[in-house]
Amino acid sequence: MDVERIQKINTLALDLMKRGLAADREDAVVQAEKVYRSRDGSEDYSNIRETMQNVQAEGQKNQPTATAADLTPTKVSEILEQNTKFLVAKIKEFQDKVTALEGEVASLKSRVSYNRPAPEAPPRGSEESVAARAPAQSASNAQSAPNHPRSGNYNDKDVSIEKFFYMGNKK
C-alpha cells in the first residue's frame, strides 16, 4: 500500500465527515476504502488491515492478565511497605536539600550585608575636624577644574547682578 493511496483515503474520509455522509471517523474510512477499492479492484489495503487486526487480537489473547487472585494480601502489604519506605526516603532527601539551601541563602545574605557599603554619616567628633575638611575639599576642587562662568563657580564680585536680570523697559 503506497502512501499516496492512504492520503487519498484520509482526505476522502474527512470530506465525507464534513458533508455529514459518515457518522464517525471509522465509518468514513470504510466508505472511502470502498470507493477506492471499487475503482482499483485491489484489496491490498483491506487485506493488510484485516491481518493487523488479527495479529492484535492474538496478541491480546496471549498476554497473561494479572487478576486479583494473583495478588495475595502479603504481596500487597510488601508492595505498600516498599512504596512507603521509598517515599519516606525521598521526603527526607528533599528536607535535607531544603535545609542545605536555607543555610546557603543565609550565608549569601550575610556576605551581601558585609559587602554592602555602609551609609556614610559624619563622625560626631569635634566640629573643628569637619570645618577643616571643608576648605581642603574646596581647594582641591578649585585646583582640579578651572572656574568657568557657566559652572557657577564665581562670586558676587565677579559678575554684577544686572547682567543676569535686565530691569529695563518691558516692551
Stockholm file with secondary structure:
# STOCKHOLM 1.0

chainA/1-171         MDVERIQKINTLALDLMKRGLAADREDAVVQAEKVYRSRDGSEDYSNIRETMQNVQAEGQKNQPTATAADLTPTKVSEILEQNTKFLVAKIKEFQDKVTALEGEVASLKSRVSYNRPAPEAPPRGSEESVAARAPAQSASNAQSAPNHPRSGNYNDKDVSIEKFFYMGNKK
#=GR chainA/1-171 SS CCHHHHHHHHHHHHHHHHTTCCSSHHHHHHHHHHHHHHHHCCCHHHHHHHHHHHHHHHHHHHSCCCCTTTSCHHHHHHHHHHHHHHHHHHHHHHHHHHHHHHHHHHHHHHHHHHHSCCCCCCCSSCHHHHHHHHHHHHHHHHHHSCCCTTTTCCCTTTSCGGGTSCCSCCC
#=GC SS_cons         CCHHHHHHHHHHHHHHHHTTCCSSHHHHHHHHHHHHHHHHCCCHHHHHHHHHHHHHHHHHHHSCCCCTTTSCHHHHHHHHHHHHHHHHHHHHHHHHHHHHHHHHHHHHHHHHHHHSCCCCCCCSSCHHHHHHHHHHHHHHHHHHSCCCTTTTCCCTTTSCGGGTSCCSCCC
//
